[in-house]
Amino acid sequence: DVLDRLEEARRELEKARQKTEDELAREQLARVADMIKRLRERQQGHIEESKRVQDGVLARNEWSRGLTASLRALGENQSGLGDETEAIARKELAGAPVFSKLMQRVARSMNQAGQRAIAMRMQPPPLDQ
């Protein structure tokens, strides 16, 4: 009888542990999803800023000092966002290797875009490009 109660208590404890682990996993997934959503929103802001710079250059038919400064800031911000994305991929998504690799590829693309924007500031492309 004592062994049966002990076994039942062990099963209940295991169920409680599993439930707690599931809740923790859901909370972690929700937190990571929020992080990714914020990254996406910030990336969308960078896209809008790049469009504003491009439209400004085309409207003025030249690279003004303000637009080149905006382009430099955009490149630095884009590279910073890439670094943050890579850190999230490595730290928060370590348990999901496929998603981690995908986010690391996204981070590399963000860093490349940032570096291209910085390079464009140093050597602005011709207006027809």
Backbone as ProteinMPNN parsed JSONL, in Angstrom:
{"seq_chain_A": "DVLDRLEEARRELEKARQKTEDELAREQLARVADMIKRLRERQQGHIEESKRVQDGVLARNEWSRGLTASLRALGENQSGLGDETEAIARKELAGAPVFSKLMQRVARSMNQAGQRAIAMRMQPPPLDQ", "coords_chain_A": {"N_chain_A": [[0.827, -1.192, 0.0], [1.903, 1.261, 0.821], [3.936, 1.485, -1.027], [2.44, 1.73, -3.362], [1.212, 4.228, -2.94], [3.457, 5.803, -2.851], [4.442, 5.479, -5.44], [2.329, 6.63, -6.855], [2.514, 9.258, -5.939], [4.986, 9.887, -7.014], [4.365, 9.823, -9.761], [2.523, 11.94, -9.889], [4.174, 14.027, -9.175], [5.933, 13.967, -11.343], [4.15, 14.648, -13.409], [3.507, 17.259, -12.614], [6.019, 18.433, -12.813], [6.464, 18.178, -15.578], [4.371, 19.759, -16.532], [5.147, 22.267, -15.559], [7.574, 22.591, -16.935], [6.582, 22.676, -19.56], [5.051, 25.049, -19.446], [7.101, 26.898, -18.975], [8.572, 26.595, -21.332], [6.677, 27.55, -23.191], [6.485, 30.202, -22.337], [9.096, 31.067, -22.865], [9.168, 30.759, -25.64], [7.241, 32.635, -26.355], [8.51, 34.965, -25.501], [10.785, 35.011, -27.191], [9.466, 35.18, -29.62], [8.371, 37.736, -29.366], [10.745, 39.235, -29.329], [11.686, 38.752, -31.928], [9.619, 39.888, -33.374], [9.951, 42.584, -32.67], [12.472, 43.033, -33.808], [11.776, 42.742, -36.485], [10.023, 44.916, -36.806], [11.795, 47.047, -36.406], [13.509, 46.591, -38.562], [11.756, 47.082, -40.641], [11.447, 49.827, -40.285], [14.01, 50.653, -41.042], [13.944, 49.99, -43.73], [11.985, 51.748, -44.637], [13.306, 54.165, -44.123], [15.474, 53.944, -45.878], [14.115, 54.062, -48.277], [13.14, 56.668, -48.085], [15.54, 58.123, -48.212], [16.439, 57.388, -50.766], [14.323, 58.399, -52.361], [14.619, 61.1, -51.749], [17.149, 61.677, -52.853], [16.615, 61.208, -55.549], [14.63, 63.137, -55.999], [16.016, 65.544, -55.589], [18.013, 65.259, -57.329], [20.625, 64.879, -56.648], [23.189, 64.015, -54.25], [22.741, 65.164, -51.256], [24.266, 66.745, -48.384], [22.882, 66.165, -46.004], [21.429, 63.887, -46.757], [23.477, 62.052, -47.278], [24.507, 61.837, -44.716], [22.302, 60.723, -43.446], [22.292, 58.306, -44.766], [24.68, 57.176, -43.835], [24.083, 56.917, -41.089], [21.94, 55.168, -41.331], [23.255, 52.895, -42.354], [24.945, 52.251, -40.19], [23.021, 51.737, -38.207], [21.687, 49.599, -39.381], [23.689, 47.642, -39.447], [24.084, 47.349, -36.698], [21.607, 46.309, -35.96], [21.795, 43.89, -37.268], [23.849, 42.701, -35.76], [22.535, 42.451, -33.285], [20.502, 40.703, -34.021], [21.972, 38.419, -34.676], [23.021, 37.795, -32.147], [20.684, 37.154, -30.754], [19.905, 34.931, -32.235], [21.961, 33.119, -31.662], [21.907, 32.933, -28.851], [19.198, 32.82, -27.825], [17.904, 31.05, -29.519], [19.24, 28.679, -29.44], [18.358, 26.142, -28.82], [16.838, 25.494, -30.967], [18.018, 24.602, -33.681], [17.613, 24.873, -36.509], [16.057, 27.197, -36.828], [17.814, 28.938, -35.61], [20.038, 28.924, -37.361], [18.799, 30.01, -39.615], [18.136, 32.581, -38.673], [20.715, 33.499, -38.228], [21.655, 33.673, -40.834], [19.968, 35.706, -41.737], [20.919, 37.75, -40.105], [23.538, 38.04, -41.118], [22.914, 38.994, -43.666], [21.738, 41.436, -42.971], [23.948, 42.747, -41.827], [25.614, 42.887, -44.09], [24.063, 44.556, -45.708], [24.152, 46.88, -44.178], [26.903, 47.464, -44.291], [27.153, 47.927, -47.045], [25.593, 50.225, -47.285], [27.103, 52.031, -45.776], [29.433, 52.039, -47.321], [28.381, 53.148, -49.638], [27.959, 55.719, -48.825], [30.541, 56.709, -48.688], [31.307, 56.503, -51.346], [29.136, 57.58, -53.289], [26.686, 56.14, -55.422], [26.15, 56.603, -58.989], [23.419, 58.683, -59.995], [21.624, 57.486, -61.761], [21.674, 54.891, -61.035]], "CA_chain_A": [[0.0, 0.0, 0.0], [2.811, 2.403, 0.901], [4.625, 1.557, -2.315], [1.489, 2.264, -4.34], [1.07, 5.667, -2.701], [4.731, 6.418, -3.223], [4.466, 5.489, -6.905], [1.346, 7.634, -7.274], [3.104, 10.567, -5.638], [6.045, 10.089, -8.014], [3.695, 10.148, -11.029], [1.978, 13.294, -9.763], [5.324, 14.929, -9.199], [6.396, 13.986, -12.738], [3.165, 15.439, -14.163], [3.681, 18.658, -12.222], [7.287, 18.872, -13.41], [6.25, 18.296, -17.024], [3.513, 20.919, -16.737], [5.973, 23.445, -15.316], [8.506, 22.703, -18.063], [5.804, 23.119, -20.718], [4.731, 26.461, -19.258], [8.334, 27.637, -19.162], [8.881, 26.572, -22.762], [5.742, 28.466, -23.856], [6.891, 31.57, -21.985], [10.328, 31.362, -23.593], [8.804, 30.935, -27.045], [6.544, 33.919, -26.483], [9.523, 36.015, -25.355], [11.569, 35.015, -28.421], [8.587, 35.695, -30.675], [8.317, 39.187, -29.181], [12.034, 39.775, -29.773], [11.729, 38.691, -33.389], [8.658, 40.877, -33.852], [10.579, 43.907, -32.528], [13.502, 43.109, -34.845], [11.083, 42.943, -37.761], [9.53, 46.293, -36.837], [12.943, 47.927, -36.611], [13.966, 46.401, -39.944], [10.794, 47.805, -41.486], [11.817, 51.237, -40.171], [15.207, 50.862, -41.86], [13.507, 49.939, -45.13], [11.31, 53.016, -44.918], [14.331, 55.218, -44.152], [16.232, 53.823, -47.131], [13.243, 54.578, -49.347], [13.118, 58.124, -47.952], [16.82, 58.625, -48.716], [16.445, 57.208, -52.218], [13.388, 59.361, -52.94], [15.222, 62.426, -51.599], [18.223, 61.806, -53.847], [15.998, 61.309, -56.876], [13.906, 64.406, -56.094], [16.994, 66.642, -55.671], [18.933, 64.899, -58.398], [21.974, 64.932, -56.109], [23.387, 63.521, -52.895], [22.976, 66.287, -50.349], [25.005, 66.411, -47.171], [21.946, 65.543, -45.074], [21.086, 62.537, -47.215], [24.627, 61.156, -47.056], [24.567, 61.59, -43.273], [21.233, 59.766, -43.165], [22.726, 57.014, -45.289], [25.679, 56.665, -42.895], [23.366, 56.479, -39.882], [21.17, 53.981, -41.707], [24.193, 51.774, -42.438], [25.363, 51.874, -38.836], [21.868, 51.143, -37.524], [21.419, 48.297, -39.998], [24.719, 46.722, -38.951], [23.776, 47.097, -35.29], [20.457, 45.399, -35.921], [22.322, 42.583, -37.65], [24.557, 42.151, -34.6], [21.518, 42.043, -32.293], [19.815, 39.526, -34.561], [22.873, 37.272, -34.521], [23.087, 37.456, -30.724], [19.432, 36.467, -30.415], [19.933, 33.615, -32.878], [22.898, 32.233, -30.965], [21.579, 32.761, -27.436], [17.804, 32.47, -27.547], [17.425, 29.972, -30.391], [20.21, 27.577, -29.412], [17.627, 24.88, -28.76], [16.15, 25.296, -32.244], [19.134, 24.859, -34.599], [17.179, 25.303, -37.84], [15.689, 28.603, -36.722], [19.033, 29.666, -35.278], [20.8, 29.099, -38.612], [18.053, 30.943, -40.458], [18.315, 33.924, -38.115], [22.102, 33.893, -38.451], [21.729, 34.109, -42.238], [19.315, 37.015, -41.776], [21.85, 38.692, -39.475], [24.616, 38.31, -42.08], [22.358, 39.86, -44.712], [21.584, 42.77, -42.39], [25.279, 43.33, -41.721], [26.068, 43.213, -45.447], [23.322, 45.743, -46.148], [24.712, 48.011, -43.441], [28.213, 47.779, -44.85], [26.946, 48.52, -48.37], [25.105, 51.596, -47.101], [28.248, 52.831, -45.342], [30.299, 52.189, -48.495], [27.712, 54.074, -50.565], [28.164, 57.072, -48.313], [31.9, 57.104, -49.074], [31.341, 56.6, -52.796], [27.736, 57.501, -53.719], [26.524, 55.646, -56.794], [25.552, 57.566, -59.916], [21.984, 58.817, -59.759], [20.836, 56.574, -62.6], [21.73, 53.545, -60.443]], "C_chain_A": [[0.874, 1.259, 0.0], [3.542, 2.588, -0.419], [3.711, 2.116, -3.401], [1.331, 3.767, -4.181], [2.344, 6.417, -3.102], [4.847, 6.524, -4.742], [3.496, 6.534, -7.452], [1.881, 9.05, -7.046], [4.211, 10.888, -6.642], [5.454, 10.485, -9.36], [3.133, 11.567, -11.003], [3.09, 14.337, -9.822], [5.857, 15.066, -10.62], [5.454, 14.802, -13.615], [3.326, 16.925, -13.867], [4.965, 19.223, -12.824], [7.127, 19.099, -14.907], [5.402, 19.525, -17.343], [4.308, 22.217, -16.574], [6.959, 23.663, -16.46], [7.788, 23.184, -19.316], [5.459, 24.602, -20.627], [5.956, 27.336, -19.483], [8.709, 27.704, -20.638], [7.97, 27.522, -23.531], [6.111, 29.916, -23.581], [8.147, 31.975, -22.747], [10.034, 31.586, -25.072], [8.097, 32.271, -27.268], [7.538, 35.078, -26.392], [10.367, 36.131, -26.623], [10.728, 35.56, -29.572], [8.463, 37.215, -30.575], [9.614, 39.846, -29.648], [12.103, 39.831, -31.293], [10.77, 39.714, -33.987], [9.252, 42.295, -33.777], [11.692, 44.089, -33.556], [12.875, 43.409, -36.204], [10.587, 44.385, -37.883], [10.673, 47.276, -37.073], [13.486, 47.802, -38.022], [13.034, 47.135, -40.903], [11.08, 49.306, -41.445], [13.046, 51.564, -41.008], [14.848, 50.856, -43.353], [12.833, 51.25, -45.513], [12.305, 54.17, -44.992], [15.142, 55.146, -45.438], [15.409, 54.321, -48.316], [13.197, 56.103, -49.292], [14.402, 58.736, -48.512], [16.846, 58.532, -50.236], [15.516, 58.215, -52.89], [13.945, 60.776, -52.854], [16.312, 62.677, -52.618], [17.619, 61.995, -55.235], [15.271, 62.642, -57.053], [14.87, 65.577, -56.272], [17.967, 66.451, -56.816], [20.389, 65.058, -57.955], [21.987, 64.33, -54.708], [23.706, 64.716, -52.017], [23.736, 65.808, -49.119], [24.104, 65.689, -46.157], [21.589, 64.118, -45.463], [22.263, 61.572, -47.05], [24.802, 60.861, -45.568], [23.492, 60.586, -42.866], [21.618, 58.369, -43.626], [23.765, 56.376, -44.367], [25.002, 56.127, -41.635], [22.556, 55.217, -40.164], [22.076, 52.757, -41.769], [24.638, 51.3, -41.067], [24.23, 51.196, -38.076], [21.558, 49.753, -38.067], [22.433, 47.261, -39.52], [24.474, 46.372, -37.488], [22.614, 46.139, -35.13], [20.885, 43.989, -36.316], [23.055, 41.916, -36.496], [23.577, 41.661, -33.534], [20.81, 40.771, -32.739], [20.684, 38.285, -34.405], [22.959, 36.838, -33.061], [21.829, 36.709, -30.282], [19.431, 35.054, -31.001], [20.816, 32.647, -32.102], [22.458, 31.933, -29.527], [20.179, 32.179, -27.233], [17.31, 31.279, -28.366], [18.378, 28.784, -30.432], [19.515, 26.22, -29.414], [16.86, 24.555, -30.032], [17.154, 25.576, -33.363], [18.731, 25.332, -35.993], [16.829, 26.784, -37.826], [16.913, 29.46, -36.412], [19.852, 29.938, -36.536], [20.106, 30.086, -39.534], [18.237, 32.383, -39.972], [19.755, 34.404, -38.289], [22.312, 34.335, -39.898], [21.092, 35.473, -42.413], [20.254, 38.072, -41.213], [22.999, 39.042, -40.424], [24.133, 39.23, -43.187], [22.184, 41.288, -44.206], [22.933, 43.476, -42.283], [25.83, 43.725, -43.095], [25.364, 44.46, -45.967], [23.851, 46.994, -45.45], [26.057, 48.431, -44.0], [28.1, 48.402, -46.248], [26.471, 49.963, -48.251], [26.245, 52.513, -46.667], [29.192, 53.072, -46.515], [29.684, 53.164, -49.502], [27.901, 55.513, -50.115], [29.529, 57.58, -48.75], [32.008, 57.318, -50.579], [29.912, 56.465, -53.313], [27.635, 57.006, -55.168], [25.955, 56.74, -57.691], [24.022, 57.561, -59.741], [21.142, 57.874, -60.597], [20.849, 55.148, -62.063], [21.007, 53.533, -59.117]], "O_chain_A": [[0.606, 2.206, -0.739], [3.742, 3.714, -0.874], [4.151, 2.883, -4.257], [1.316, 4.501, -5.169], [2.288, 7.529, -3.628], [5.299, 7.542, -5.266], [3.816, 7.241, -8.407], [1.705, 9.928, -7.89], [4.352, 12.034, -7.069], [5.974, 11.378, -10.03], [3.253, 12.307, -11.98], [2.947, 15.389, -10.444], [6.197, 16.168, -11.051], [5.906, 15.564, -14.47], [3.284, 17.752, -14.778], [4.99, 20.362, -13.289], [7.603, 20.1, -15.441], [5.675, 20.244, -18.304], [4.154, 23.151, -17.362], [7.156, 24.794, -16.904], [8.322, 24.01, -20.057], [5.563, 25.328, -21.615], [5.863, 28.393, -20.108], [9.117, 28.755, -21.132], [8.432, 28.228, -24.428], [6.058, 30.759, -24.477], [8.247, 33.106, -23.222], [10.586, 32.498, -25.686], [8.34, 32.95, -28.266], [7.417, 36.06, -27.125], [10.634, 37.241, -27.083], [11.228, 36.317, -30.404], [8.452, 37.904, -31.596], [9.582, 40.896, -30.289], [12.525, 40.832, -31.871], [11.084, 40.339, -35.0], [9.08, 43.1, -34.693], [11.845, 45.175, -34.116], [13.383, 44.227, -36.97], [10.716, 45.002, -38.941], [10.536, 48.222, -37.848], [13.884, 48.801, -38.621], [13.491, 47.742, -41.872], [10.966, 49.984, -42.466], [13.118, 52.632, -41.616], [15.397, 51.634, -44.133], [13.084, 51.795, -46.588], [12.163, 55.056, -45.834], [15.462, 56.179, -46.027], [15.945, 54.927, -49.244], [13.213, 56.761, -50.332], [14.356, 59.751, -49.207], [17.229, 59.485, -50.915], [15.891, 58.822, -53.893], [13.768, 61.568, -53.78], [16.396, 63.765, -53.186], [18.066, 62.847, -56.003], [15.293, 63.216, -58.142], [14.578, 66.506, -57.024], [18.661, 67.385, -57.218], [21.271, 65.334, -58.768], [20.947, 64.16, -54.072], [24.827, 65.222, -52.038], [23.829, 64.608, -48.859], [24.525, 64.717, -45.529], [21.462, 63.244, -44.605], [22.063, 60.404, -46.719], [25.202, 59.757, -45.199], [23.738, 59.705, -42.042], [21.312, 57.376, -42.965], [23.732, 55.167, -44.142], [25.305, 55.026, -41.175], [22.497, 54.309, -39.334], [21.702, 51.688, -41.285], [24.703, 50.099, -40.807], [24.447, 50.202, -37.383], [21.212, 48.844, -37.313], [22.065, 46.125, -39.221], [24.64, 45.22, -37.088], [22.634, 45.262, -34.266], [20.392, 43.008, -35.759], [22.908, 40.715, -36.272], [23.763, 40.593, -32.952], [20.553, 39.875, -31.935], [20.187, 37.219, -34.043], [22.968, 35.641, -32.771], [21.91, 35.742, -29.524], [19.008, 34.102, -30.346], [20.454, 31.486, -31.909], [22.62, 30.811, -29.046], [20.008, 31.169, -26.55], [16.391, 30.576, -27.943], [18.327, 27.975, -31.359], [20.046, 25.254, -29.961], [16.296, 23.468, -30.162], [17.149, 26.665, -33.937], [19.452, 26.125, -36.599], [17.251, 27.538, -38.703], [17.028, 30.584, -36.902], [20.308, 31.061, -36.749], [20.764, 30.912, -40.167], [18.465, 33.291, -40.772], [19.986, 35.598, -38.479], [23.067, 35.272, -40.156], [21.609, 36.311, -43.152], [20.375, 39.163, -41.771], [23.389, 40.206, -40.524], [24.85, 40.141, -43.602], [22.453, 42.243, -44.935], [23.05, 44.658, -42.607], [26.442, 44.783, -43.238], [25.988, 45.319, -46.59], [23.979, 48.048, -46.073], [26.321, 49.622, -44.163], [28.866, 49.302, -46.591], [26.892, 50.826, -49.021], [26.344, 53.646, -47.138], [29.696, 54.181, -46.689], [30.407, 53.924, -50.146], [27.992, 56.42, -50.942], [29.669, 58.74, -49.138], [32.721, 58.214, -51.033], [29.503, 55.381, -53.729], [28.416, 57.415, -56.027], [25.348, 57.693, -57.204], [23.43, 56.543, -59.381], [20.046, 57.498, -60.181], [20.127, 54.288, -62.566], [20.94, 52.495, -58.459]]}, "name": "protein", "num_of_chains": 1, "seq": "DVLDRLEEARRELEKARQKTEDELAREQLARVADMIKRLRERQQGHIEESKRVQDGVLARNEWSRGLTASLRALGENQSGLGDETEAIARKELAGAPVFSKLMQRVARSMNQAGQRAIAMRMQPPPLDQ"}
